[in-house]
């Protein structure tokens, strides 16, 4: 049985993908389509670590701003005061 690494190398060798990074990107996009809740988890982590604004996090999570704020509130995650009304 071939290892995952060997399978990835075969896809690149056969020019189905240009690089391993392309395979990983495609696989990641597919994962997020199959498990959309992961988008929300990513958005929450990015927001908590101040990598994105509240608006951008809601967008990443595929939610409206109000929906995202409700999730943050439910999880007791503080919303920065300047962003409460959607201002960033």
Protein Blocks (a to p, Z undefined) as FASTA:
>chain_A
ZZfklmmmmmmmnomafbfklmmmmmmmmmmmmmmmlmmmmmmmmmmnopacfklmmmmn
opafklmmmmmmmnopacdfklmnopZZ
